[in-house]
Amino acid sequence: MTRVGIIGLGFMGKMHFRCYRALAGVQVVAICDTDKAKFRDTGGTAGNIQGAEAPLDFTGVGLYDDFDKMLAEANLDILSVTLPTYLHKDYAVKALNAGVNILCEKPLAMSVADGEQIVAAAKKSGKRLQVGHCIRFWPEYAKTKQIIDSGEYGKVLAATFQRLSLTPTWSWDNWLMDPAKSGSAALDLHIHDSDYVQYVFGMPKAVFSRSASGPAGQFDHIVTQYVYDSDCVVTAEGGWAMTGGFGFEMSFNIVLEKATISYDCTRRPAFKVAPAGGEAFMPEIAPGDGYSNEIEHFVQAVRGESVPEIITPAQSVDSLRLVLAEKESAATGRSVTI
């Protein structure tokens, strides 16, 4: 039995709980949160993606408001760190030093230096560290990378990604609206697409970004061009300045020499390939979603099972480095070399 703990019982903590509970041979044995009311009122945590609304059953789960006590008593194999970003480093490092494998929500940290400190703690402990860049595991995005890598439709000519949300005013202590704690939309939301750009195309040689200020006061909406040695045009737009009735949308359009790949979560069908000279079709994709797939992958890796390398700690630091370069570009109005 793989023993799992979770620290931070917000939207993502509840999502992780549900995903672990769906896996055979996995038991969530402990949850830690400083707000004990969350252990009683277990439903209805807001978020921009559905999936963690219904009440949870904590029967048989140790409930803690003291993290050190949980670490000492729960005998964990795995800890999900689903805390606000500014708290990631301290808790992840402490758990790694205690010999626990860590699945840390994205972004890994607020700074490259803090991210590197977490990675160093993982290396020293010999334990596995995985960061929750769930888009790499999202079925449509995973299939798209597979299609691109196959070369079946030639090289990519252009790629555009978009991720837009209503303003996330639901977070604990309103931490998302504090740039010192969340990094604003650029680091909390837009990093999903920046990370996927890195995953598919590698790190760019430079970025050029423009941003607009909104509810959090800075980087609430950002548009970036990723510059590569090839003539491929890659851009991503993300933000959470949309008004309340907007909801949430994520989408992409990727133009290859012999096809266009398109995804829009609000459209039905959401995902399609339009080959040159042929009818558009819906590719077959893996079941599940990015959350369930990344957690299953992590559990399998911790158990020593053979799994493909999809995300590494070093790549998570690079995605942090990439978005911080985007913010620098937007702040200075200049292209920033990576």
C-alpha positions as CSV (number, residue, x, y, z in Angstrom):
1,M,0.0,0.0,0.0
2,T,1.3,3.4,-1.0
3,R,0.7,5.9,1.8
4,V,-0.1,9.5,0.8
5,G,-0.4,12.8,2.6
6,I,-1.6,16.1,1.3
7,I,-0.8,19.5,2.7
8,G,-3.2,22.3,1.7
9,L,-6.9,21.5,1.3
10,G,-8.0,24.0,-1.3
11,F,-9.2,23.3,-4.8
12,M,-6.0,21.5,-5.8
13,G,-5.7,19.6,-2.6
14,K,-9.2,18.2,-3.1
15,M,-8.4,17.4,-6.7
16,H,-5.3,15.4,-5.6
17,F,-7.4,13.6,-2.9
18,R,-9.9,12.5,-5.5
19,C,-7.2,11.3,-7.9
20,Y,-5.3,9.3,-5.3
21,R,-8.5,7.7,-4.0
22,A,-9.3,6.4,-7.5
23,L,-6.0,4.4,-7.7
24,A,-5.7,0.8,-6.6
25,G,-3.1,0.2,-3.8
26,V,-3.0,3.9,-2.8
27,Q,-4.3,5.2,0.5
28,V,-4.6,8.9,1.6
29,V,-3.6,8.5,5.2
30,A,-3.1,12.1,6.3
31,I,-4.2,15.7,5.3
32,C,-2.8,18.9,6.8
33,D,-4.3,22.3,6.8
34,T,-4.1,25.2,9.3
35,D,-7.9,25.9,8.8
36,K,-9.7,23.1,10.6
37,A,-13.0,24.2,9.2
38,K,-12.0,22.7,5.8
39,F,-12.1,19.3,7.4
40,R,-15.8,19.8,8.1
41,D,-16.9,21.8,5.0
42,T,-15.3,19.6,2.4
43,G,-17.2,20.6,-0.7
44,G,-17.6,23.6,-2.9
45,T,-14.1,24.9,-3.2
46,A,-14.0,27.2,-6.2
47,G,-11.7,26.9,-9.1
48,N,-11.6,27.6,-12.8
49,I,-11.9,23.9,-13.8
50,Q,-14.7,21.6,-12.6
51,G,-13.9,18.5,-10.7
52,A,-13.6,19.1,-7.0
53,E,-17.1,20.3,-6.0
54,A,-18.8,17.4,-4.2
55,P,-18.1,16.8,-0.4
56,L,-15.3,14.4,0.5
57,D,-15.2,11.4,2.8
58,F,-12.3,11.6,5.2
59,T,-13.1,8.4,7.1
60,G,-9.9,6.8,8.1
61,V,-7.8,9.8,7.2
62,G,-5.6,11.5,9.8
63,L,-6.4,15.2,9.9
64,Y,-3.7,17.6,11.1
65,D,-3.1,21.3,11.6
66,D,0.6,20.7,12.5
67,F,2.8,19.7,9.6
68,D,5.7,18.4,11.7
69,K,3.3,16.2,13.6
70,M,1.9,14.8,10.4
71,L,5.4,14.0,9.1
72,A,6.4,12.4,12.3
73,E,3.3,10.2,12.7
74,A,1.9,9.4,9.2
75,N,4.8,7.3,7.8
76,L,4.3,8.8,4.3
77,D,5.6,7.5,1.0
78,I,4.2,10.5,-0.9
79,L,3.3,14.1,-0.1
80,S,1.3,16.3,-2.4
81,V,2.2,20.0,-1.7
82,T,-0.9,21.9,-2.8
83,L,-0.2,25.0,-0.8
84,P,0.0,28.6,-2.2
85,T,3.1,29.0,-4.3
86,Y,5.0,31.2,-1.8
87,L,4.9,28.3,0.7
88,H,6.1,25.6,-1.6
89,K,9.8,25.8,-0.9
90,D,9.8,25.5,2.9
91,Y,7.3,22.6,3.1
92,A,8.7,20.7,0.1
93,V,12.3,20.9,1.4
94,K,11.3,19.8,4.9
95,A,9.4,16.8,3.5
96,L,12.2,15.8,1.2
97,N,14.7,16.0,4.1
98,A,12.4,13.7,6.0
99,G,12.6,11.1,3.2
100,V,9.2,11.6,1.5
101,N,8.6,11.7,-2.3
102,I,7.0,15.0,-3.4
103,L,4.4,15.9,-5.9
104,C,4.5,19.7,-5.8
105,E,1.9,21.8,-7.5
106,K,3.0,24.3,-10.2
107,P,4.8,26.6,-10.2
108,L,7.6,25.0,-8.3
109,A,8.5,28.2,-6.5
110,M,8.5,32.0,-6.7
111,S,12.1,32.3,-7.8
112,V,14.7,30.2,-9.7
113,A,16.9,30.2,-6.6
114,D,14.1,28.7,-4.5
115,G,13.3,26.2,-7.2
116,E,16.9,25.1,-7.4
117,Q,17.0,24.7,-3.7
118,I,14.0,22.3,-3.8
119,V,15.7,20.3,-6.6
120,A,18.9,20.1,-4.6
121,A,17.0,18.8,-1.6
122,A,15.5,16.1,-3.8
123,K,18.8,15.0,-5.2
124,K,20.4,14.9,-1.7
125,S,17.5,12.8,-0.3
126,G,17.3,10.5,-3.2
127,K,13.6,10.9,-3.3
128,R,11.4,11.7,-6.3
129,L,10.3,15.2,-7.0
130,Q,7.6,15.9,-9.6
131,V,5.9,19.2,-10.3
132,G,2.3,19.4,-11.3
133,H,2.6,20.7,-14.9
134,C,-0.6,18.9,-15.7
135,I,-0.9,20.2,-19.3
136,R,1.9,17.8,-20.3
137,F,-0.5,15.0,-19.2
138,W,-3.7,16.5,-20.6
139,P,-4.9,14.0,-23.2
140,E,-5.4,16.4,-26.1
141,Y,-2.0,18.2,-25.4
142,A,-0.2,14.9,-24.9
143,K,-1.6,13.6,-28.2
144,T,-0.6,16.8,-30.0
145,K,3.0,16.4,-28.9
146,Q,2.9,12.8,-30.1
147,I,1.6,13.9,-33.6
148,I,4.2,16.7,-33.9
149,D,7.1,14.4,-32.8
150,S,6.0,11.7,-35.3
151,G,6.7,14.1,-38.2
152,E,3.6,12.7,-40.0
153,Y,2.4,16.2,-41.0
154,G,5.8,17.9,-41.4
155,K,7.3,20.6,-39.3
156,V,5.4,23.2,-37.3
157,L,5.1,26.6,-39.0
158,A,3.2,28.4,-36.3
159,A,1.6,27.7,-32.9
160,T,-0.7,29.8,-30.8
161,F,-1.8,29.0,-27.2
162,Q,-4.5,30.8,-25.2
163,R,-5.6,30.4,-21.5
164,L,-8.1,32.9,-20.1
165,S,-10.0,33.0,-16.8
166,L,-12.3,35.1,-14.8
167,T,-10.5,36.8,-11.9
168,P,-9.8,34.1,-9.2
169,T,-11.1,35.8,-6.1
170,W,-11.8,32.4,-4.4
171,S,-8.4,31.6,-3.0
172,W,-7.6,31.3,0.7
173,D,-6.7,34.7,2.2
174,N,-7.0,36.0,-1.4
175,W,-3.4,34.9,-2.0
176,L,-3.8,34.7,-5.8
177,M,-4.4,38.4,-6.0
178,D,-1.2,39.2,-4.1
179,P,1.7,39.2,-6.7
180,A,4.2,38.6,-3.9
181,K,2.5,35.3,-3.1
182,S,1.3,34.1,-6.6
183,G,3.4,35.9,-9.2
184,S,0.2,37.1,-10.7
185,A,-1.5,35.5,-13.7
186,A,1.8,35.1,-15.6
187,L,3.3,32.8,-13.0
188,D,0.2,31.0,-11.8
189,L,-1.9,30.6,-15.0
190,H,0.1,31.4,-18.1
191,I,3.0,29.1,-17.0
192,H,0.8,26.2,-18.1
193,D,1.3,27.2,-21.7
194,S,4.9,28.4,-21.3
195,D,5.8,25.0,-19.9
196,Y,4.0,23.2,-22.8
197,V,5.9,25.4,-25.3
198,Q,9.2,24.3,-23.6
199,Y,8.0,20.7,-23.6
200,V,7.2,20.7,-27.4
201,F,9.7,23.1,-28.8
202,G,12.5,23.3,-26.2
203,M,13.7,26.4,-24.5
204,P,13.6,29.4,-26.8
205,K,16.6,31.6,-27.2
206,A,14.6,34.7,-26.3
207,V,11.2,36.0,-25.4
208,F,9.3,39.2,-26.1
209,S,6.2,39.9,-24.0
210,R,3.6,42.6,-23.4
211,S,1.3,42.7,-20.4
212,A,-1.6,44.5,-19.0
213,S,-2.4,45.3,-15.3
214,G,-5.7,44.3,-13.9
215,P,-7.1,43.0,-10.6
216,A,-3.8,42.0,-9.1
217,G,-2.1,45.1,-10.2
218,Q,0.5,43.6,-12.5
219,F,0.9,40.9,-15.2
220,D,-2.8,40.0,-15.1
221,H,-2.8,39.5,-18.9
222,I,0.3,38.6,-20.9
223,V,1.1,37.8,-24.5
224,T,4.5,36.3,-25.4
225,Q,6.4,35.5,-28.6
226,Y,9.0,32.7,-28.1
227,V,12.0,33.2,-30.4
228,Y,13.7,30.2,-31.9
229,D,16.5,29.8,-34.4
230,S,14.0,28.4,-36.9
231,D,11.3,30.6,-38.5
232,C,8.5,28.9,-36.5
233,V,6.2,31.5,-34.9
234,V,5.2,30.5,-31.4
235,T,3.0,32.7,-29.2
236,A,1.0,32.3,-26.0
237,E,-1.6,34.5,-24.3
238,G,-2.9,34.1,-20.8
239,G,-4.7,36.1,-18.2
240,W,-7.3,36.3,-15.4
241,A,-8.7,39.7,-16.0
242,M,-11.8,38.4,-17.6
243,T,-15.1,39.4,-16.0
244,G,-17.1,37.0,-13.9
245,G,-19.5,35.8,-16.6
246,F,-16.6,34.7,-18.9
247,G,-15.6,31.6,-17.0
248,F,-12.6,29.8,-18.3
249,E,-11.2,28.9,-21.7
250,M,-8.0,27.1,-22.9
251,S,-7.2,26.5,-26.5
252,F,-4.5,26.2,-29.2
253,N,-4.0,26.2,-32.9
254,I,-0.9,24.6,-34.4
255,V,-0.2,24.9,-38.1
256,L,2.0,22.2,-39.6
257,E,3.1,21.8,-43.2
258,K,0.4,19.2,-43.9
259,A,-2.2,19.7,-41.2
260,T,-3.6,22.0,-38.6
261,I,-4.2,20.8,-35.0
262,S,-6.9,22.6,-33.0
263,Y,-8.2,22.4,-29.5
264,D,-10.8,24.6,-27.7
265,C,-12.2,23.3,-24.4
266,T,-15.5,25.2,-25.0
267,R,-16.1,23.6,-28.4
268,R,-17.7,20.3,-29.4
269,P,-15.8,18.5,-30.7
270,A,-13.0,20.2,-28.7
271,F,-10.1,18.5,-30.5
272,K,-9.5,17.9,-34.2
273,V,-6.8,17.5,-36.9
274,A,-7.5,19.0,-40.3
275,P,-5.1,17.4,-42.7
276,A,-4.2,19.0,-46.1
277,G,-6.6,17.7,-48.7
278,G,-8.7,15.6,-46.3
279,E,-11.5,15.7,-43.9
280,A,-11.0,16.9,-40.3
281,F,-11.1,14.2,-37.7
282,M,-10.9,13.7,-34.0
283,P,-7.8,11.8,-32.9
284,E,-8.1,9.0,-30.3
285,I,-6.9,10.2,-27.0
286,A,-6.0,8.7,-23.6
287,P,-8.8,8.6,-20.9
288,G,-8.8,10.8,-17.9
289,D,-7.5,14.3,-17.5
290,G,-4.2,16.0,-16.7
291,Y,-4.7,15.7,-13.0
292,S,-5.5,12.0,-12.8
293,N,-2.9,11.1,-15.4
294,E,0.0,13.0,-13.7
295,I,-0.8,11.6,-10.3
296,E,-1.0,8.0,-11.7
297,H,2.3,8.6,-13.5
298,F,3.9,9.9,-10.3
299,V,2.6,6.9,-8.1
300,Q,3.9,4.4,-10.7
301,A,7.3,6.1,-10.7
302,V,7.5,6.1,-6.9
303,R,6.7,2.4,-6.9
304,G,9.6,1.8,-9.3
305,E,7.4,1.0,-12.3
306,S,8.7,1.8,-15.8
307,V,7.2,5.1,-17.0
308,P,8.1,7.5,-19.8
309,E,10.0,10.7,-18.8
310,I,7.4,13.4,-19.1
311,I,8.5,16.1,-16.6
312,T,11.8,16.5,-14.8
313,P,12.6,18.8,-11.9
314,A,15.1,20.7,-14.1
315,Q,12.5,21.3,-16.7
316,S,10.2,22.7,-14.0
317,V,12.9,25.2,-13.0
318,D,13.4,26.1,-16.7
319,S,9.7,26.8,-17.0
320,L,9.9,29.1,-13.9
321,R,13.0,30.7,-15.5
322,L,11.0,31.2,-18.8
323,V,8.0,32.9,-17.2
324,L,10.2,35.2,-15.1
325,A,12.0,36.2,-18.3
326,E,8.6,37.0,-19.9
327,K,7.8,39.2,-16.9
328,E,11.1,41.0,-17.3
329,S,10.4,41.5,-21.0
330,A,6.9,42.9,-20.3
331,A,8.3,45.2,-17.6
332,T,11.1,46.6,-19.7
333,G,9.6,46.5,-23.2
334,R,12.6,44.6,-24.5
335,S,13.3,41.1,-25.8
336,V,15.0,39.0,-23.0
337,T,17.6,36.3,-23.9
338,I,17.1,33.1,-22.0
